[in-house]
Amino acid sequence: MFTELEALKPVKEVPKDAEVLNGILIVVEKFLANGDHDKWKGRLVADGRSQDRALYPNKSSPTLAIHSLFTVLAFYAGLTGYLMSKVDIKGAFVQTPMTGPPIFLRLNKRIASHVTGLYPEYTDFLQPDGSLLTQMLKAMYGCVQASSLWFILLSKLLLSQGYVASETDRCVLRRVTGGLIFCILVYVDDLLIFASQAETERIRKFLTKAFNTITMSINNSVSYLGMQLLWKNRTFTIDMDFYVQQTLKDWMHLPIRNTPGARDLFTINETSPLLAERSRQIFHSTIARILYLAKRVRGDIITVVSFLCTRVTKATEEKIRQSWKIYWVT
């Protein structure tokens, strides 16, 4: 953050009325779509909840639409002469220069002690409470404008390399040359690519030059957005078994049902008690996960799940007993 990426710069004080965000250190274990361990990932993020959203009218960033992904898979399924590859750009946001008024990040005493352990010269910048003030030179994860700045940076690079964004989905970029159509799908910092061997190598080179460290996997089976995509026999197979197992792990005690919803599922009993807030949050989170699954590989439950999405803010005890029937469907 301080040397290799030059994302943060220690300062002794900040201008009056400047935005000062708190820094949070997060460590998570990442898994591939097939359940295999991928990596442990540590990340220093900014708590952007205190930022004034009105100051950043262009903070939104598009992400690849699921129908765009399926359309591209259908297009390439029966073609030959193309490779499928996935690229992960390490520390994408913190390779994106910040723009606009300076924003500062406060590292608490515990994080600051680790920083000064690595960089003793920063001890002079410690505040009386032991914290460390830094200026954000790059778009730290957690900032409301970070994803937008990253998408602009990546788009400019791909456009400069001859790719053209789709008019219906800016996250689908294509390049036509020599009778071949190359395609790059963008979901934040994860790229799914269909290109010839020569073009795949060209993409690897210009991405590495621009972002230093990237991971490129060239395979007929890749993990992408929670899905295991298998390209074989002119067909794409999409597997989300591990995602299902993770979603259901706390609900394995439920009975198996032959249909995703009871006859009275859509009937609302307004006298049924509302769920306690913690239970409502669990219900809300789980329904969101099931919706993600339904829109990709379980279209048979989409009607029931869509209705349950309308109840996540006012879920009742009766409705939650009914709704869990969608889990186990033979």
Secondary structure as UniProt FT lines:
FT   STRAND          8..11
FT   TURN            16..17
FT   STRAND          19..31
FT   TURN            33..34
FT   STRAND          37..46
FT   HELIX           48..50
FT   HELIX           53..55
FT   TURN            57..58
FT   HELIX           66..77
FT   STRAND          83..89
FT   TURN            90..91
FT   HELIX           93..95
FT   STRAND          103..107
FT   HELIX           109..118
FT   HELIX           120..125
FT   TURN            128..129
FT   STRAND          132..136
FT   TURN            141..142
FT   TURN            144..145
FT   HELIX           146..160
FT   TURN            161..162
FT   STRAND          164..165
FT   TURN            170..171
FT   STRAND          172..177
FT   TURN            178..179
FT   STRAND          180..187
FT   TURN            188..189
FT   STRAND          190..195
FT   HELIX           197..211
FT   STRAND          214..218
FT   STRAND          221..224
FT   TURN            225..226
FT   STRAND          227..232
FT   TURN            233..234
FT   STRAND          235..239
FT   HELIX           241..248
FT   TURN            249..250
FT   TURN            252..253
FT   TURN            263..266
FT   TURN            270..271
FT   HELIX           277..294
FT   TURN            295..297
FT   HELIX           299..301
FT   HELIX           302..309
FT   TURN            310..313
FT   HELIX           317..323
FT   HELIX           324..326
//
